Every structure is written in C-alpha cells, then in structure tokens.
Amino acid sequence: MITQEGQTQNKSLTREVQLLRWPAQQDLREECRSRGVPRILVVEAGLKAPVCDDIYEDWVRTPVASHDLKARADALAHRYRRFRSPQLDENGVLWFASQSVTLSPTQAELLSLLVSRFGQVVPREVLRFEAGHGAAPMTRNALDLHMMRVRQRINVLGLTVRTVWGRGYVLDVQNEMAS
C-alpha cells in the first residue's frame, strides 16, 4: 500500500477501510466522514498529525511497515463492524452506533431473533413461533402490530425492519440495503 517513497495508493486496505493521503486528500476525508466510511490517514513525514475525533478514523506516519498498517486497518474495521451491528443486552436495551432504546419484553424477544441474523431474512413463521417461548404462536395480525411498533421504536437509532414479502423480515440500517 505504501511505497518506499511514502506514496499511497488510493484504495481500501480491507473491504471497509479507505486509505487516504494527508493532507492532500482532505476533501475526500470529509466525504468519507460524511458517509461514515472508516479511513486511515497517511501523514507524510515532517507534517503535523491530524486530530482524529471520529471513531472511524486513524492515522499513520510514513514510512510505515505494511504489517503495522494492516494491524491498524484490521482494528479500525473491527471497531467499525462492532458499532455498525446492533447489540441487544439482557435488560432489553438495543444498542446501535453508541445510542440505545429500551424495548418491551415482546419487542426484545422479536429483536433478539432479528439481531442474531442482522441483515438476513428471518422467516415470519420463526418469529411467530419463537416469540412467547413455547406458548401458543403469535397470530399474523399480532406479529404485524408488534413489528410496526418495533419499527417506530428503533427508528431513532437509524435502524429499520424491512418486509421481504412472502418470506419474512430483515433488520437493517436505514440508509443501506442488504446485499
């Protein structure tokens, strides 16, 4: 990624982390910041280091060993994935991107299934039968009503539950589409 002369190639270290020259690519840095793209700023020798006040940003100074750069990129990618995946705690609090909402027991039960398969389709029948812990399965109408309430509750976190017609539901980030 970094040549002997300290030049960088403008490409990703991992699928998620963007490598940028600092300060030459300051405009691209701002664009990446606004889109929430994790990035490593490669600071040329002798220049003042940037202030990185964003959890999705780090910096290195040239020359840098490729294994050190990879370690920084891996740590940044891990931090990015951790904050970009919702977490549901044992008290029914859903955490996402350092924000949280408290859920009702039924909402927490439904979301535990969706969180465990984040970005993937969870069949309606699984949600109907698993909610209630062995009690009678939830009716279709009851499930629809609970999902409407879940959507309203998690909206403030930037999350949504999308309906996949004829299949089930997907918990996803509002501005992203599941691949």
N, C-alpha and C positions, 0 to 999 in steps of 0.2 A: 504494500500500500504506500509506503514512503520510500522514496529512492534515496540514494547516497547524498544527493544534493538537497535533500529536505523537501522535495516537491511531493505533493499528494495527488492521487488520482481521485476525482470527484465521483466516488461510488460508495456503496454500502459495504461495511465490514461484515455485517450479518444481514439477514433479510430486513431487519428493523432499524439498524443504526446507520446514520448518514455521517460520512467523514467530510469535514469542511476545512478549508484553509482559513486561518485567522490572521489578519483582519480582511484579507482580500475578498472573502465571500460573506461579508457581514449581511448583505441583503438576503442571501439565501438562508443564512442563520435565522433571520427574522421570519422568513416564510416558513421554515421548518418549525420554529417555535409556535407560530400561529396555528399550524396544522397538528401540533402535538407529536412531531417526529423526533425521536431520540437522535442526538448528534454528539459527535466528538469534534472539538475544535483543535486543529493542529496549528500551534503557535510557532511562528518562525523564531529561531534563536535570536536573542537580544531584544525581542519585543516584550512589552508588558502583557502579562497574562490577563485574559478577560475575567470578569466576575460572572460566575455561573450560579444564578439564583433559581434555576429550574431543575427539578429532579430528573428531567430527561436530557440533561446536558452535562458534559465533562470536557476536559481539555488535556492535551499533552504537548510537550515542547519537543521540537526536532533538535537533534536526531532522536528517534525513539525506536527501541527494539520491537520487532514485529510481534514477539510473544507478549510484551508488555501492552502493546496496543490491542492485541486480541483479548487479553485479560480485561482491560478497561471496557472494551466493546461488549464482552460477554456479561460483565457486571451491569452495565447500563441496560442491555437487552433484558436481563433478568428483572431489574427494577421496573422497567417499562411493562413487562408482562404481568408482574405482580400487581401493579397499580391499574392495569387495564383489564384485569379479571376480577369480577365481583367475588366477595367473600361473605359468607353468612355465618355469624357466630352462634354459639349455643343459646344465647339470650334472644334470638330472633332479630338481631340487628344486621342489616345488609350494608356492607361497606363497599364503596367503589370510588377510586381516584381520590382518596382521603376525605370523602364525605360519607354520611351514613343516614339511614332511615330505620325506624323501629317498625316492625311488622306484627300483625296479629298472628296468633298461632297457626291459623289456616294458611295465611299468606306465606308464612315462613316455611311451612310444610311443602307447599307448592313450589316455592322458590328454591328450596333445597334440591329438588329434582332438576330444576332448570339450571341452577348454578353449577351443579356437578357435571352438566353436559353443556356448558356455556358455548353458544354459537352453533349448537347442533339441535336438530329436531327432537323434541320429546313427544311421543305419541299421546294424543288425548286420553286414550284408554289407560295408559300408565298413570297419568295424572289423576284420572277419576278413581282408579282402584287403589293407588298408593296413598292418596290423601285420606286420612281418617284412621290409619294404622289398623287395618283389618275390619273396621266397621263396614257397614253397607257402602257400596261405591257411591260416590258423589254423582248426582244427576248431571246431565249435559247442561241444563239451564243453570244449575248451581255452579258448575265449573266456569261457564261463560261469565257469570256475575263476579265470581272471585277473580278471574283473570282481568276483567275490566277494572276492578279495584286495585289489583296488583300493578297494572299499567299506570294508573293515576298515582300510586304511592311511589313508584320507582322513577317516575319521570324527572324529578328534581335531581336525580343522580346522573342523568344523561343515559339512562338505560331504557330499553323498551322490550316488550314481549310481542313478537310478530306472529301472526297466524299463518301457518302453512296449510292452506285449505286441503281438507281430506287426509291430513297427516297428523298435525299437532301444532306445537308452539316452539318458538326459538327465543331464548333470552339473548339480547344483542345490545351493542352500543347504538345509540340513536342515529348517529351520522355515518355509520358504517353498515355495509351489507355483508352478511355471512358469505363466505366463499364456497 
